[in-house]
Amino acid sequence: MYSVVGCPECEAITVVADRPETTGCPRCRKRLTFEKLRVIYQSDDPDKAREIRGRLLADRSGHADAFESVDSFAALETEIEESGISPKAYRQLAGGGEKSPTPVSARTESGSGNRTDRVKKAIRSQEKPTRGTIIKQATENGVPKKAAESILEKLRQNGELTVTDGAYRLL
């Protein structure tokens, strides 16, 4: 069952699948029990629920006429799938050739890892890592400077990292 519901706090309209005990409002981020939400419409068809939500939003914003001229969500989804160019043609136009890109799993297995892993590697690889040397090594390994600084702070806040006399150590 799909329910079109309204948030009592900010009046956002969203679609909720099934009947969860609680749900979060995408606009105000408030967590509410399902019973506190105003149920506007219910359907077993997710496309119908999305269509009702779209109609409500169009009415609210004064675009009801424009909404009426648009096909159903199912028709739009089919149209989107059939439009555009194939991934192969896109890669050729973009200069990437016909070969598919390397999957993320293969790239991370090669040792590059995600940004956090690269910052941790920079810490582990040094005898007395300091903020400057960690950030320098992380940026050399493809982590943007601001991201490396943010990751260091998050690791410290999460208790995964300690700083003593300017030296960083993973816990």
Backbone as numpy.savetxt, mean C-alpha at the origin, in Angstrom:
# Nx Ny Nz CAx CAy CAz Cx Cy Cz
-21.75 -11.67 1.81 -22.60 -10.50 1.81 -21.70 -9.26 1.81
-22.03 -8.29 1.00 -21.30 -7.03 0.91 -22.22 -5.91 1.37
-21.73 -5.10 2.28 -22.53 -4.02 2.84 -21.90 -2.68 2.47
-22.74 -1.76 2.02 -22.32 -0.38 1.82 -22.66 0.31 3.13
-21.62 0.85 3.79 -21.82 1.42 5.13 -21.29 2.85 5.18
-21.84 3.61 6.12 -21.40 4.97 6.34 -20.78 5.10 7.72
-19.66 5.80 7.80 -18.99 6.03 9.08 -19.76 7.10 9.85
-20.09 6.86 11.13 -20.81 7.86 11.91 -19.95 9.05 12.29
-18.63 8.91 12.21 -17.73 10.00 12.59 -17.51 11.00 11.46
-17.14 10.49 10.26 -16.76 11.39 9.17 -17.67 11.27 7.95
-18.63 10.37 8.00 -19.61 10.15 6.94 -19.00 9.58 5.66
-17.85 8.94 5.75 -17.27 8.26 4.59 -18.15 7.07 4.25
-18.22 6.73 2.97 -19.02 5.59 2.52 -18.05 4.56 1.97
-18.19 3.33 2.43 -17.29 2.27 2.00 -18.04 0.96 1.87
-17.41 -0.04 1.26 -17.99 -1.37 1.11 -17.23 -2.30 2.04
-18.00 -3.07 2.82 -17.41 -4.02 3.76 -17.88 -5.42 3.39
-16.93 -6.36 3.28 -17.26 -7.74 2.95 -17.68 -8.48 4.22
-18.62 -9.37 4.07 -19.14 -10.19 5.17 -19.72 -9.29 6.26
-19.54 -9.71 7.48 -20.01 -8.93 8.62 -18.93 -9.00 9.70
-17.85 -8.22 9.53 -16.75 -8.30 10.48 -17.16 -7.75 11.85
-16.48 -8.20 12.87 -16.76 -7.70 14.21 -16.45 -6.21 14.28
-15.27 -5.82 13.75 -14.89 -4.41 13.69 -14.34 -4.12 12.30
-14.35 -2.85 11.96 -13.78 -2.42 10.69 -13.22 -1.01 10.87
-12.24 -0.67 10.06 -11.62 0.65 10.14 -12.13 1.55 9.04
-12.37 2.79 9.37 -12.80 3.78 8.37 -11.58 4.19 7.56
-11.67 4.14 6.22 -10.52 4.51 5.40 -10.20 6.00 5.44
-11.16 6.83 5.83 -10.92 8.27 5.85 -10.40 8.73 7.21
-11.15 8.48 8.28 -10.76 9.01 9.59 -9.95 8.01 10.41
-9.82 6.77 9.90 -9.01 5.72 10.54 -9.58 5.25 11.88
-10.79 5.64 12.20 -11.40 5.20 13.46 -11.83 3.75 13.32
-11.61 2.98 14.36 -12.01 1.57 14.39 -13.39 1.49 15.02
-14.34 0.88 14.33 -15.72 0.82 14.79 -16.25 -0.60 14.73
-17.16 -0.92 15.64 -17.84 -2.20 15.55 -18.85 -2.11 14.42
-19.14 -3.23 13.80 -20.03 -3.23 12.65 -21.41 -2.69 13.02
-21.87 -2.96 14.24 -23.20 -2.51 14.67 -23.30 -0.99 14.72
-22.19 -0.28 14.91 -22.21 1.18 14.98 -22.23 1.83 13.60
-21.96 1.05 12.56 -21.95 1.58 11.21 -23.38 1.65 10.67
-23.66 2.65 9.88 -24.97 2.77 9.26 -24.95 1.97 7.97
-25.72 0.88 7.92 -25.78 0.04 6.72 -26.76 0.68 5.75
-26.25 1.02 4.56 -27.05 1.71 3.56 -27.62 0.70 2.56
-26.84 -0.34 2.25 -27.25 -1.30 1.24 -26.50 -2.60 1.47
-27.13 -3.74 1.17 -26.47 -5.04 1.26 -26.78 -5.85 0.02
-25.77 -6.62 -0.44 -25.93 -7.44 -1.64 -24.93 -8.58 -1.59
-25.27 -9.66 -2.28 -24.32 -10.77 -2.42 -23.35 -10.50 -3.56
-23.64 -9.51 -4.39 -22.83 -9.17 -5.54 -21.90 -7.99 -5.21
-20.58 -8.20 -5.19 -19.67 -7.10 -4.85 -19.73 -5.95 -5.85
-19.95 -6.27 -7.14 -20.05 -5.21 -8.14 -21.26 -4.32 -7.90
-22.36 -4.91 -7.49 -23.57 -4.13 -7.21 -23.34 -3.21 -6.01
-22.65 -3.72 -4.98 -22.35 -2.91 -3.80 -21.43 -1.74 -4.19
-20.42 -2.01 -5.01 -19.52 -0.94 -5.46 -20.27 0.09 -6.29
-21.21 -0.39 -7.10 -22.00 0.51 -7.93 -22.88 1.43 -7.07
-23.49 0.88 -6.03 -24.32 1.68 -5.13 -23.46 2.72 -4.42
-22.28 2.31 -3.95 -21.37 3.25 -3.30 -20.99 4.37 -4.26
-20.65 4.00 -5.49 -20.29 5.00 -6.49 -21.43 5.97 -6.76
-22.64 5.44 -6.85 -23.81 6.29 -7.08 -24.00 7.27 -5.92
-23.86 6.79 -4.69 -24.00 7.66 -3.52 -22.94 8.76 -3.51
-21.70 8.40 -3.83 -20.63 9.39 -3.86 -20.85 10.41 -4.98
-21.34 9.93 -6.13 -21.62 10.85 -7.24 -22.75 11.81 -6.87
-23.80 11.29 -6.23 -24.91 12.15 -5.78 -24.40 13.20 -4.80
-23.58 12.77 -3.87 -23.07 13.67 -2.83 -22.23 14.80 -3.42
-21.46 14.48 -4.47 -20.57 15.48 -5.06 -21.21 16.25 -6.22
-22.48 15.96 -6.52 -23.16 16.67 -7.58 -22.83 16.17 -8.97
-22.37 14.94 -9.10 -22.01 14.37 -10.39 -22.89 13.18 -10.77
-24.14 13.20 -10.35 -25.05 12.08 -10.61 -25.24 11.88 -12.11
-25.32 12.97 -12.89 -25.51 12.85 -14.34 -24.33 12.14 -14.99
-23.14 12.49 -14.58 -21.93 11.87 -15.14 -21.89 10.39 -14.76
-22.31 10.06 -13.55 -22.30 8.67 -13.10 -23.25 7.83 -13.94
-24.39 8.37 -14.29 -25.38 7.63 -15.09 -24.84 7.25 -16.46
-23.91 8.05 -17.00 -23.38 7.77 -18.33 -22.27 6.72 -18.31
-21.84 6.29 -17.13 -20.76 5.32 -17.00 -21.35 3.91 -16.93
-20.66 2.95 -17.57 -21.11 1.55 -17.52 -20.99 0.99 -16.11
-21.48 -0.22 -15.92 -21.38 -0.90 -14.63 -19.93 -1.23 -14.32
-19.64 -1.55 -13.06 -18.27 -1.87 -12.67 -17.76 -3.10 -13.41
-18.60 -4.09 -13.61 -18.19 -5.30 -14.31 -17.80 -4.97 -15.75
-18.60 -4.12 -16.43 -18.29 -3.73 -17.80 -17.01 -2.90 -17.86
-16.83 -2.00 -16.90 -15.62 -1.19 -16.86 -14.38 -2.05 -16.64
-14.50 -3.05 -15.76 -13.37 -3.93 -15.49 -12.96 -4.69 -16.75
-13.94 -5.18 -17.50 -13.66 -5.88 -18.75 -13.02 -4.94 -19.76
-13.54 -3.72 -19.83 -13.00 -2.72 -20.76 -11.55 -2.40 -20.42
-11.24 -2.28 -19.14 -9.87 -1.99 -18.72 -8.93 -3.13 -19.09
-9.39 -4.37 -18.87 -8.56 -5.52 -19.19 -8.26 -5.61 -20.68
-9.21 -5.18 -21.50 -9.05 -5.27 -22.94 -8.34 -4.06 -23.54
-8.22 -2.98 -22.79 -7.60 -1.78 -23.32 -6.10 -1.78 -23.07
-5.43 -0.83 -23.67 -4.00 -0.68 -23.44 -3.19 -1.64 -24.28
-1.92 -1.71 -23.96 -1.01 -2.56 -24.71 -0.58 -3.73 -23.83
-0.08 -4.75 -24.45 0.34 -5.94 -23.71 1.62 -5.62 -22.92
1.88 -6.37 -21.86 3.12 -6.15 -21.11 4.37 -6.30 -21.98
4.32 -7.24 -22.92 5.46 -7.46 -23.80 5.71 -6.23 -24.68
4.64 -5.67 -25.26 4.77 -4.49 -26.11 5.24 -3.29 -25.27
4.75 -3.18 -24.04 5.16 -2.09 -23.17 6.66 -2.17 -22.88
7.16 -3.35 -22.57 8.59 -3.52 -22.30 9.43 -3.15 -23.51
8.95 -3.52 -24.70 9.69 -3.19 -25.92 9.73 -1.68 -26.13
8.59 -1.00 -25.94 8.53 0.45 -26.10 9.37 1.17 -25.05
9.45 0.59 -23.87 10.21 1.20 -22.79 11.70 0.90 -22.88
12.07 0.10 -23.86 13.48 -0.21 -24.06 13.96 -1.38 -23.23
13.04 -2.13 -22.67 13.43 -3.26 -21.82 13.54 -4.56 -22.57
13.23 -4.57 -23.84 13.27 -5.81 -24.60 12.07 -6.68 -24.31
12.11 -7.89 -24.84 10.97 -8.79 -24.69 11.02 -9.58 -23.40
12.16 -9.63 -22.77 12.33 -10.44 -21.57 11.54 -9.87 -20.40
10.90 -10.74 -19.64 10.15 -10.31 -18.46 11.12 -9.82 -17.40
10.68 -8.86 -16.57 11.55 -8.39 -15.50 11.81 -9.49 -14.47
12.92 -9.37 -13.77 13.26 -10.33 -12.75 12.30 -10.18 -11.58
11.68 -11.30 -11.13 10.76 -11.19 -9.99 11.47 -10.68 -8.74
10.72 -10.04 -7.86 11.28 -9.48 -6.63 11.94 -10.58 -5.81
11.30 -11.75 -5.74 11.87 -12.83 -4.93 13.26 -13.21 -5.42
13.48 -13.21 -6.71 14.80 -13.54 -7.25 15.80 -12.45 -6.93
15.35 -11.18 -6.97 16.27 -10.09 -6.68 16.69 -10.12 -5.21
15.77 -10.40 -4.31 16.12 -10.39 -2.89 16.96 -11.60 -2.53
16.79 -12.70 -3.26 17.61 -13.87 -2.98 19.06 -13.63 -3.38
19.28 -12.69 -4.29 20.64 -12.42 -4.74 21.46 -11.67 -3.70
20.81 -11.25 -2.62 21.55 -10.61 -1.54 21.29 -9.13 -1.40
20.61 -8.51 -2.36 20.40 -7.07 -2.24 19.43 -6.75 -1.11
18.38 -7.54 -0.94 17.44 -7.37 0.15 16.67 -6.06 0.08
15.77 -5.88 1.04 15.03 -4.62 1.08 15.87 -3.57 1.80
15.34 -2.36 1.89 16.12 -1.26 2.47 16.52 -1.54 3.91
15.58 -2.05 4.70 15.89 -2.33 6.11 17.01 -3.36 6.21
16.94 -4.40 5.38 17.99 -5.43 5.39 19.34 -4.84 5.03
19.35 -3.90 4.08 20.62 -3.29 3.66 21.19 -2.39 4.75
20.32 -1.71 5.50 20.80 -0.89 6.63 21.35 -1.80 7.72
20.65 -2.89 8.02 21.13 -3.84 9.03 22.46 -4.45 8.61
22.59 -4.74 7.32 23.85 -5.30 6.81 24.99 -4.30 6.99
24.68 -3.01 6.76 25.70 -1.96 6.94 26.13 -1.90 8.40
25.23 -2.12 9.33 25.58 -2.11 10.76 26.45 -3.31 11.10
26.03 -4.49 10.63 26.74 -5.72 10.95 28.15 -5.78 10.35
28.33 -5.13 9.20 29.60 -5.26 8.49 30.71 -4.38 9.04
30.38 -3.52 10.01 31.38 -2.60 10.54 31.73 -2.97 11.99
32.98 -2.72 12.34 33.42 -3.03 13.70 32.80 -2.07 14.71
32.84 -0.77 14.44 32.23 0.23 15.31 31.38 1.17 14.44
30.17 0.70 14.09 29.34 1.50 13.19 28.79 2.75 13.85
28.95 3.86 13.17 28.37 5.13 13.64 27.27 5.51 12.66
26.47 6.48 13.05 25.37 6.93 12.20 25.86 7.29 10.79
26.94 8.05 10.74 27.47 8.50 9.45 27.97 7.35 8.59
28.69 6.40 9.19 29.25 5.30 8.39 28.14 4.34 7.94
27.13 4.18 8.79 26.02 3.30 8.41 25.26 3.90 7.23
24.94 5.18 7.34 24.18 5.85 6.27 25.00 5.88 4.98
26.30 6.13 5.10 27.17 6.15 3.91 27.15 4.79 3.21
27.31 3.72 3.97 27.34 2.38 3.37 25.97 2.00 2.81
24.92 2.36 3.52 23.56 2.04 3.05 23.26 2.77 1.74
23.66 4.04 1.65 23.42 4.79 0.41 24.24 4.22 -0.74
25.43 3.73 -0.45 26.23 3.08 -1.49 25.56 1.80 -1.99
24.71 1.21 -1.15 23.99 -0.01 -1.52 22.57 0.28 -1.99
22.30 1.54 -2.37 21.03 1.86 -3.00 19.91 2.35 -2.11
20.19 2.59 -0.83 19.16 3.11 0.07 19.27 4.64 0.07
18.20 5.35 -0.24 18.25 6.81 -0.17 18.61 7.29 1.24
19.32 8.40 1.33 19.82 8.89 2.62 18.69 9.08 3.64
17.62 9.74 3.24 16.51 9.98 4.17 15.87 8.67 4.62
15.78 7.69 3.71 15.22 6.39 4.07 16.12 5.69 5.08
17.43 5.76 4.88 18.38 5.12 5.80 18.27 5.76 7.19
18.17 7.09 7.23 18.01 7.78 8.52 16.72 7.36 9.21
15.65 7.27 8.45 14.35 6.88 8.99 14.38 5.44 9.51
15.02 4.56 8.76 15.11 3.15 9.16 15.90 3.02 10.46
17.02 3.75 10.58 17.80 3.71 11.82 16.94 4.13 13.01
16.18 5.21 12.84 15.33 5.70 13.93 14.24 4.69 14.28
13.65 4.08 13.28 12.60 3.09 13.53 13.16 1.85 14.22
14.33 1.42 13.81 14.96 0.27 14.47 15.24 0.58 15.94
15.69 1.82 16.21 15.95 2.22 17.60 14.65 2.27 18.39
13.60 2.86 17.81 12.32 2.97 18.51 11.68 1.61 18.76
11.89 0.67 17.85 11.32 -0.67 18.01 12.15 -1.57 18.92
13.26 -1.05 19.43 14.09 -1.84 20.34 14.98 -2.85 19.64
15.16 -2.71 18.35 16.01 -3.63 17.59 17.45 -3.14 17.51
17.67 -1.90 17.97 18.96 -1.25 17.82 19.25 -0.44 19.07
20.49 -0.43 19.48 20.89 0.40 20.62 22.06 1.28 20.20
22.16 2.44 20.82 23.24 3.37 20.53 23.95 3.67 21.85
25.25 3.39 21.90 26.05 3.66 23.08 27.30 4.40 22.66
27.49 5.61 23.20 28.64 6.43 22.86 28.81 6.61 21.34
27.69 6.76 20.63 27.73 6.98 19.20 27.89 5.72 18.36
28.08 4.57 19.01 28.22 3.31 18.29 26.87 2.58 18.26
26.48 2.11 17.08 25.21 1.41 16.90 25.42 -0.09 16.97
24.44 -0.78 17.59 24.52 -2.25 17.71 23.12 -2.82 17.60
22.98 -3.84 16.74 21.70 -4.54 16.62 21.51 -5.48 17.80
20.31 -5.55 18.29 20.02 -6.44 19.42 19.44 -7.75 18.93
